Amino acid sequence: MRTQVAIIGSGPSGLLLGQLLSKAGIDNVIIDRVDRDYILGRIRAGVLEVGAVGMMDRAGAGQRMHAEGLVHDGFALSFSGRRHRIDLKGLTGTSVMVYGQTELTRDLMDQREADGGVSIYDAANVTPHDFDGESPYITYDKDGVSHRIDCDFIAGCDGYHGPSRAAVEGRGLKTYEKVYPFGWLGILADVPPVDHELIYANHARGFALCSQRSLTRSRYYVQVPLSDKVEQWSDDAFWDEIRRRLPADVAEAMVTGPSIEKSIAPLRSFVAEPLRFGRLFLVGDAGHIVPPTGAKGLNLAASDVHYLFEGLQGFYGEKSMAGIDAYSARALSRIWKAERFSWSMTMLLHRFPAEGDFGQKVQEAELDYLSSSEAAQTAMAENYVGLPY
């Protein structure tokens, strides 16, 4: 098989890139080691920056998002028994969209299928080759038969554990990582959200987050030690704990119910540099991970796709390598700003016993300053809605 761009990974970044390329008349093939149902069964975040919303529209897959997504003009910070609202719309003139990543992925898959795009699922031993030269290719096995895809470029949209970053280990790749000493215990439940906007809570017992997927489905989280196991937490225990960490009026208004999904996610920050190795590019989680505080993971993947798509469009439309040559530096500049923001929100809202009383007092002072300074709130709002591409 021959294509112009071979995309490894059928998650949001791979699908979004594939749709943009197809719309621009650039031939592409998506290949994934798992099947469609497995990908759609994964529960992920769902707060979209304005840039990500625009990318979905450019891909021709934004219709259902606009019909069912929830526009949020702000969010609340809860601390010291009170709530302070960050007015995103008032401070920045823009908002965010709450729309589940699973639904976004489904929309992109459906649009690709309707457009006749080629996606290969259940591909084993996917391996990129010869990306240092001008004739890269991918090999894979399916149904006991070995296959090869020749291409001009390879986009590694295959996540942290995929073959793309593994293929560039030892080729000048440098990684940066911070592991946080706790995780998020999260549940998904078919109950109405406790508030029409998200609530981020800093409490003596630990961080909590009230979020949502729709007007009838809620997603809640609490900070827990890394040693905790999901099996230790019954639904009742979770509901009791999150209510302890919220203001009394919020706790009283919370509707509880059986969980659909329950899991503990460790928190870490990770960046790989560079993101380009010859004709292979790292995109999304293949090149970086952020803690979920601030909702930057999916949005960073979208901005990576933006920069890579611009580079590929320039190559095929203008025969220019300028955008491709600039991809890594442009993407990493925005990635590190988002990493900084996610780190700062994580440090601001979670409890860090190892930091002692001094660290706790500094955190309290930061929250107090934030609630009284429009300049500080504007900086937070600008980062939350997303820095420009």
Disulfide bonds with the S-S distance in Angstrom:
none
